[in-house]
Amino acid sequence: MRTALAAEHYPRSRVNAEARRLLLYTTKSAKEIAYLLGYEDTAAFSRFFAKMNGESITGFRQREKQGIISNISGIPAIVCPIRNQTFASSDN
């Protein structure tokens, strides 16, 4: 029995949001994420992701990872990757 979400049953924006979440917070491969989201063809999932986000899956992961790392040096910060905002923590 297959438990993966069928892509045609959810709006594209919802599938994209879930893809971004899985890419940010898991170490799952693009192939694994594609399958979980109902794509049997990883290339089709990669094209969908690039069209929705304007960058490749690899580019997205690298950019987000770099953004989180660059905010760690110096001032302690809380990073909200979903909204791409950084909030400096106060030690007062």
N, C-alpha and C positions, 0 to 999 in steps of 0.2 A: 504494500500500500504506500503510495507516494504522499508525503505530507508537505511538500513544497508548495508555495503560493503560486497560483496560475497568474501569469502577468496580465492576461486579458480580463481578469476579474477586478482589477484595481486600477484606479486612475494612474496615469504615467507619473504624475508628481509624487504620489505615494510610494510607488516602486522606486523612484529616484531617491526619495528621502531615506528609505530603508537601505538602499544600496550604499549611500553615503555613510549612514550610521554603521553598517557592517564593515565598511572599508576603514573607518576611523577607529572603531573600538574592538575589532577582532583582528586576528592574523590569518583569517580565511583567505584563500586564494580567490582570484577573479572567477575561476571555474566553479568553485564551491558556492560563491555568492550568486553567480548566475543561476545555478541549479536551484538554490533555495528560493530564488525569486521567480522561478518558473521558466527560465530560459534553458533549453537543451543545447543551444549553440552559444558558446562563449563569445564568438566573434560578433554575433548579433547583440549580445548584452554589451559588449565593449563599444559597439557603434551607438547603441541607445544611450549609454552613459556619456560618451563624448558629445553627442548631440544635445543632451540635456544640460551638460555642465561646461561645455566649451573647452574641455581638456580630457586627456586620457585618464584611465584608472591609475596608472603608475604616476602620472604627473600630479593627480589629485592627492594621492597618498604622500608623495614626497613634499608637496607644498604644505599640506596640513601638518605633517610631521615637523618640517622646518619651522613653521609658525609657532608650534607648541614649544619646541626646543629654544627658539630665540627669545621667547618670553620668560624662560626659566632663569637665564643668566641675569645677575644683578638684583633687581627688585623682585621679591616674591609676588607672584601673580596667579590669579585664577583665570584660566582660559576657557572660554565658551566656544568650542569649535563650530557648533551649529550656527551661531550668529556671527562667528568670526570676530568676537569682541574680547578684549582683555580687561580685567578688573584688577587693579593693584590692591593687594591686601594691606591693611594698616596694622601696625604693631603698637599702637598708642596705648 
